[in-house]
C-alpha cells in the first residue's frame, strides 16, 4: 500500500508525496525524505512556511522538525486521519491563525512541543483521534487541546493514574484515590468543561479516553412499522415499533434523528474501555433472542424487567463477549420522539438518548435542527438505569448458565471467522 501526504497550498494546487514503505520523515533541515516520489509544487521546507491545507492520511508515519505551519499573513491547517500519525518536536512552529487537526483514526505525538495559544491543536468534529504527550510534558498542555469529542483519546507518557477528581473546572489525576504528586492537574477550554473520561494506565502510559455512547453496529435489524429494517437504512420520519412496557403494548413512534460515526479500537486499553463492540450470540438471552448475533457498543443498554442494563455488565466471555476481531467499525444511532424501548435482532434495547454529543455524528438523508437542553437518564430515560449488583448479578448468572447451549454457536462463529481470514489471505 502506498501511503500519501497531500499538501494543498493556498492557490489550490496539490503536491503529493507517496512512500512505498508508508514512512515519510521531515528532517531537521525541513526537507522531506523517505518518499518514493512527489509531484506538483515543492514540498514545505525550513525556508518557507506551509500554508493552505495539509492532509496526512492512509496510515502514513510522519515526523517533523523545523517545520513552520502558517505565517502572520497566511493560515494553514494540517489534518491527520485514517491511521496516520504525525510526531512533532519543539522546533515546530504553528502560527496563531493556523491549527493542527486530529481526525478519526489519526494520531499526533507531542514530543516536547508546547503552545500557549488555545485552539492550535484540536480534535476533528467527528472524534476518534489520539493525542500522545511525551514524558516530561506536564498534563497542563491538555488545556490547549480543543474540540474533545466522544471516542477521542489523550495519552500521557511516563505517568501512572487510575482516576481523577473534578472540582471547579480543574481535573486532578489520581492513583488509588490520591492526587498524584507533582504537576498532575489540567483544565479544559470552556467548550469542553465537564468532559467525562475513563482513565487507565498500561505500560507506563496513562490513557484518558472519552466515553463511547450507546449505538448499534451496521446490520442490526430494528423492528419498524414496515417490518425489520437494517439500522443503517432507517431515515428520519420512519416509524419504529416501540415497547410501552408500562402499558405492556407495542406502539409506533417516528424517528426524529439518525446519526452515524466510525470508531477505532484502542487495543492497549482494558476490553471495556478499548472500544471493542460486544457480540451477543444468537439465543444468548433466550431461545430465539436474539434471532441472529447482535453487535452493539459496550455501554448500550438491554431492557429487562422494567430496567436498562449496560451490556458490558453481562459479558461472560462465552455467549456475550467483546469481539476483538473488529478493530474499526461504523455505528449508528436512531432517536425517537422520546427515549424508548425498541427491538433489534429480537432483543429489547434502547433508542438514542441525546446527552449532549449529537453534533459529533454525521447525518445523511433529511437534515433537521434539534435544539434544547442535553438530556439525562434521571429526567428523560424511558426506564431506570440499574447497575446495582443485586439486580444485574442474577441476570448475568441466568445468561451464563445457558451459555453452554450457545457455545457451539460461538465455536461455529470462530470457525467461520478463521475461514474468512483464510479466504482473505488467498
C-alpha positions in Angstrom: 0.0 0.0 0.0 1.3 3.5 -0.9 0.9 6.0 1.9 0.3 9.6 0.9 0.8 13.1 2.2 -1.1 15.8 0.3 0.0 19.4 0.6 -2.5 21.9 -0.8 -1.0 25.4 -1.0 -3.2 28.5 -0.8 -3.5 28.6 -4.5 -5.3 25.3 -4.6 -2.6 23.2 -6.4 -1.6 20.0 -4.7 1.8 18.5 -4.0 1.7 14.7 -3.4 4.2 12.6 -1.7 3.9 8.8 -1.5 6.1 6.5 0.5 6.2 2.9 -0.6 7.1 1.8 2.9 4.5 4.0 4.5 7.1 6.2 6.3 7.7 9.8 5.5 10.1 11.9 7.5 10.5 15.7 7.7 14.1 16.0 9.0 15.7 18.9 10.9 16.5 20.8 7.8 12.8 20.8 7.0 13.3 18.5 4.0 11.0 15.5 3.5 12.7 12.2 2.9 11.5 8.6 2.7 9.2 9.5 -0.2 9.1 7.2 -3.3 8.1 10.2 -5.3 6.4 13.6 -5.2 4.7 15.7 -7.8 3.3 19.2 -8.0 4.6 22.2 -6.2 7.7 22.0 -4.0 7.1 20.5 -0.6 7.5 22.6 2.6 11.0 23.3 3.8 12.5 25.3 6.6 12.9 28.4 4.5 9.2 28.8 3.7 6.2 28.3 5.9 3.5 25.8 4.9 0.2 27.5 4.0 -3.1 26.2 2.9 -4.4 22.7 3.8 -2.2 19.6 4.5 -3.8 16.2 4.7 -1.8 13.3 6.2 -3.7 10.1 5.9 -3.6 6.5 4.6 -1.5 5.1 7.6 1.4 7.5 6.8 4.0 7.9 9.5 5.4 11.5 9.5 7.8 13.1 11.9 8.7 16.8 11.7 11.4 19.2 12.9 12.0 22.8 11.9 8.6 23.0 10.3 6.6 26.2 10.3 2.9 25.9 9.8 1.3 29.1 8.6 2.6 32.7 9.0 1.4 36.1 10.0 -0.5 36.7 6.8 -1.5 33.2 5.6 -3.1 30.5 7.6 -2.6 26.7 7.4 -4.3 23.6 8.6 -2.7 20.2 9.0 -5.1 17.3 9.4 -4.0 13.7 10.4 -6.6 10.9 10.0 -7.3 7.4 8.8 -4.5 5.6 10.7 -1.8 8.2 10.0 0.5 9.7 12.7 2.4 12.9 13.0 5.2 13.4 15.5 6.2 16.9 16.4 9.1 18.3 18.4 9.6 21.7 20.0 11.2 23.1 16.8 7.8 23.0 15.1 6.0 26.4 14.9 2.3 26.8 14.5 1.2 30.4 13.8 -1.7 31.8 15.8 -4.1 31.7 12.8 -3.3 28.1 12.0 -4.1 24.7 13.5 -3.3 21.0 13.7 -6.4 18.8 13.4 -6.6 15.2 14.6 -9.2 13.4 12.6 -10.8 10.0 13.0 -8.1 7.3 13.4 -5.3 9.9 13.4 -2.6 10.3 16.0 -0.4 13.3 16.9 2.6 12.8 19.2 3.7 15.9 21.0 7.4 15.3 21.7 8.3 18.3 23.8 6.0 20.5 21.7 4.2 23.2 23.7 1.9 26.1 22.8 0.4 28.9 24.7 -2.5 29.7 22.2 -5.7 27.8 22.8 -7.0 26.2 19.7 -3.8 25.4 17.8 -4.3 21.7 18.4 -7.8 20.3 18.1 -9.7 17.1 17.6 -11.9 16.9 14.5 -15.7 17.3 14.8 -16.1 13.6 14.2 -14.0 12.4 17.1 -11.9 9.2 17.1 -8.5 10.8 17.2 -5.5 10.3 19.6 -3.0 12.8 21.0 0.1 11.4 22.8 2.0 13.6 25.1 5.7 12.8 25.6 7.1 12.1 29.1 8.2 15.2 30.9 5.5 17.4 29.5 3.0 18.4 32.2 -0.7 17.5 31.8 -1.5 21.2 31.7 -0.8 21.1 28.0 -4.2 19.4 27.7 -5.7 22.8 28.4 -4.6 23.9 24.9 -6.3 21.0 23.2 -9.8 21.8 21.9 -12.9 20.2 20.5 -12.7 16.9 22.5 -15.4 14.5 21.4 -16.6 11.0 22.1 -14.1 8.3 21.3 -11.1 10.7 21.5 -8.0 9.6 23.4 -5.2 11.5 25.2 -2.2 9.5 26.2 0.3 10.8 28.9 3.7 9.1 28.8 5.6 8.5 32.0 2.5 9.0 34.2 0.5 6.4 36.1 -3.1 7.3 37.1 -6.3 5.3 37.5 -8.8 8.1 38.0 -9.3 11.8 38.6 -11.2 14.4 40.6 -13.1 17.3 39.0 -13.6 20.4 41.2 -14.4 23.8 39.9 -13.3 23.0 36.4 -10.0 21.5 37.4 -9.1 17.9 36.7 -6.6 16.3 39.0 -5.2 12.9 38.2 -5.2 10.3 41.0 -3.8 7.0 41.9 -5.8 4.8 44.2 -7.9 7.8 45.1 -5.0 10.1 46.0 -3.7 13.0 43.9 -0.5 12.2 42.1 2.4 14.2 43.5 3.9 16.9 41.3 2.0 18.6 38.5 -1.0 16.4 37.7 -3.8 18.9 37.1 -5.3 20.5 34.0 -8.3 22.5 32.8 -10.1 22.2 29.5 -11.2 25.1 27.3 -14.7 26.3 28.3 -16.5 24.5 25.5 -15.2 21.1 26.8 -15.6 21.7 30.5 -17.1 18.7 32.3 -16.0 16.1 29.6 -16.0 12.7 31.2 -13.0 10.4 30.8 -12.1 6.8 31.6 -8.6 6.5 33.0 -6.3 3.6 32.6 -2.5 3.1 32.9 -0.8 0.4 30.7 2.9 0.0 30.4 3.7 3.4 31.8 1.2 5.3 29.7 -2.0 6.9 31.1 -4.9 6.8 28.7 -7.7 9.4 29.0 -10.5 8.3 26.8 -13.8 10.0 26.3 -16.8 7.7 26.8 -18.4 5.9 23.9 -22.2 6.3 23.8 -24.7 3.6 23.0 -25.1 2.5 19.4 -25.8 -0.3 17.0 -23.3 -1.7 14.5 -24.1 -2.0 10.8 -26.6 -4.8 10.1 -28.6 -4.6 13.3 -32.2 -5.2 12.3 -34.6 -2.8 14.0 -38.3 -3.6 14.2 -40.4 -0.9 12.4 -44.0 -0.4 11.3 -42.8 -1.8 7.9 -41.0 -4.8 9.3 -37.4 -5.4 10.2 -35.0 -2.8 8.7 -31.2 -2.6 8.9 -30.2 0.3 11.2 -28.1 1.9 8.5 -31.2 2.2 6.3 -33.5 3.9 8.8 -34.4 7.5 7.9 -35.9 10.5 9.7 -39.7 10.1 9.6 -39.7 6.3 9.5 -41.8 4.7 12.3 -40.1 2.2 14.6 -42.0 -0.2 16.8 -41.7 0.8 20.5 -42.5 -1.4 23.5 -44.5 0.6 26.0 -43.5 -1.5 29.0 -45.8 0.2 31.4 -48.9 -0.4 29.3 -47.4 -3.7 28.1 -48.3 -2.8 24.5 -46.5 -2.0 21.2 -46.9 1.4 19.5 -45.1 3.1 16.6 -43.1 6.3 17.0 -41.4 8.4 14.3 -37.7 8.7 14.1 -36.6 12.3 14.7 -32.9 11.9 14.2 -30.3 9.4 12.8 -26.6 9.6 13.1 -23.5 7.6 12.2 -19.8 7.6 13.0 -16.7 5.5 12.6 -15.0 4.1 15.7 -11.4 2.9 16.1 -10.5 0.5 18.9 -7.6 1.4 21.2 -6.2 -2.1 21.8 -3.9 -1.2 24.6 -6.8 -0.4 27.0 -8.9 -2.9 29.0 -11.7 -4.5 26.9 -14.5 -2.4 28.3 -12.6 0.8 27.6 -10.8 0.0 24.4 -13.9 0.4 22.3 -14.4 -3.2 21.2 -18.0 -3.9 20.3 -19.9 -6.6 22.3 -21.3 -9.6 20.4 -24.5 -11.1 21.8 -24.7 -14.5 20.2 -27.9 -15.9 18.7 -30.1 -17.4 21.6 -27.8 -15.9 24.3 -30.8 -14.3 26.1 -33.4 -17.0 25.5 -34.4 -19.3 22.7 -34.6 -17.1 19.6 -33.4 -14.0 21.4 -31.5 -12.6 19.6 -32.5 -14.4 16.5 -29.2 -13.5 15.0 -26.0 -12.3 16.6 -26.3 -8.7 17.8 -23.3 -6.3 17.7 -23.6 -3.2 20.0 -21.2 -0.9 21.9 -20.3 -1.8 25.5 -22.4 1.0 27.1 -25.5 0.1 25.1 -28.3 -1.0 27.4 -30.6 -4.0 27.2 -34.0 -4.0 28.8 -35.1 -6.5 31.5 -38.0 -6.3 34.0 -38.6 -2.6 33.6 -34.9 -1.7 33.9 -32.0 -0.8 31.5 -28.6 -2.6 32.0 -25.4 -1.8 30.1 -24.5 -4.9 28.1 -20.8 -4.7 29.3 -22.1 -5.9 32.7 -23.5 -9.1 31.1 -20.3 -10.1 29.3 -19.4 -13.7 30.2 -16.8 -14.4 27.5 -18.9 -17.2 26.0 -22.3 -16.2 24.8 -21.8 -12.4 25.3 -18.3 -11.2 24.6 -16.0 -8.5 23.3 -15.5 -9.2 19.6 -11.7 -8.5 19.3 -11.8 -9.4 15.6 -13.3 -6.0 15.0 -10.9 -3.1 15.4 -12.8 -0.4 13.5 -16.5 -0.1 12.6 -19.3 2.2 11.7 -22.0 2.6 14.3 -25.5 4.1 14.2 -28.0 5.9 16.4 -31.7 6.1 16.0 -33.6 8.6 18.1 -37.4 8.6 18.6 -39.6 11.4 20.0 -38.9 10.1 23.5 -36.3 7.7 24.7 -37.8 4.3 24.0 -37.5 0.6 24.3 -37.0 -0.7 20.8 -36.2 -4.1 19.4 -33.1 -5.1 17.5 -32.5 -8.7 16.3 -35.3 -9.7 18.6 -33.7 -8.1 21.7 -35.4 -5.4 23.7 -32.9 -2.5 23.9 -32.9 1.3 23.8 -33.1 4.2 21.3 -30.7 7.0 21.3 -30.7 9.4 24.3 -29.1 12.7 23.4 -26.9 13.6 26.4 -25.2 16.4 24.5 -23.0 14.7 21.9 -25.3 14.8 18.9 -23.1 17.1 16.8 -20.2 14.7 16.8 -22.1 12.4 14.4 -22.6 12.6 10.7 -26.1 12.6 9.3 -27.4 11.6 5.9 -30.8 12.0 4.2 -33.2 14.5 5.7 -31.4 17.1 7.9 -33.2 18.6 10.8 -32.1 21.0 13.6 -32.9 19.8 17.1 -32.3 22.3 19.8 -33.0 22.3 23.5 -31.0 21.0 26.5 -29.0 17.9 26.7 -31.0 15.0 28.2 -30.2 12.9 31.3 -31.2 9.4 32.4 -32.8 10.7 35.5 -35.1 13.1 33.8 -35.5 11.6 30.3 -34.8 7.9 30.4 -37.8 5.7 29.4 -37.0 3.4 32.3 -34.5 3.4 35.2 -30.8 2.6 34.5 -30.0 -0.1 37.1 -26.4 -1.1 37.6 -26.8 -2.5 41.2 -25.2 -5.8 41.8 -28.4 -7.2 43.3 -30.3 -6.6 40.0 -27.5 -7.3 37.5 -25.9 -10.4 39.0 -29.0 -12.7 38.7 -29.2 -11.7 35.0 -25.6 -12.4 34.5 -25.8 -15.9 36.0 -29.0 -16.6 34.1 -27.3 -15.9 30.7 -24.1 -17.6 31.8 -25.9 -20.7 32.8 -27.4 -21.1 29.3 -24.2 -20.2 27.6 -23.3 -23.8 27.2 -26.3 -24.2 24.9 -25.0 -21.5 22.6 -21.2 -22.0 22.9 -21.5 -24.2 19.9 -22.6 -21.1 18.1 -19.5 -19.3 19.3 -17.3 -22.1 18.2 -19.0 -22.1 14.8 -18.6 -18.3 14.7 -14.8 -18.7 15.4 -14.5 -21.3 12.7 -16.3 -19.1 10.3 -14.1 -16.2 11.3 -11.0 -18.3 10.7 -12.3 -19.4 7.4 -12.9 -15.8 6.3 -9.4 -14.9 7.3 -8.0 -17.8 5.2 -10.1 -16.6 2.3 -8.8 -13.1 2.6 -5.2 -14.4 2.7 -5.7 -16.2 -0.7 
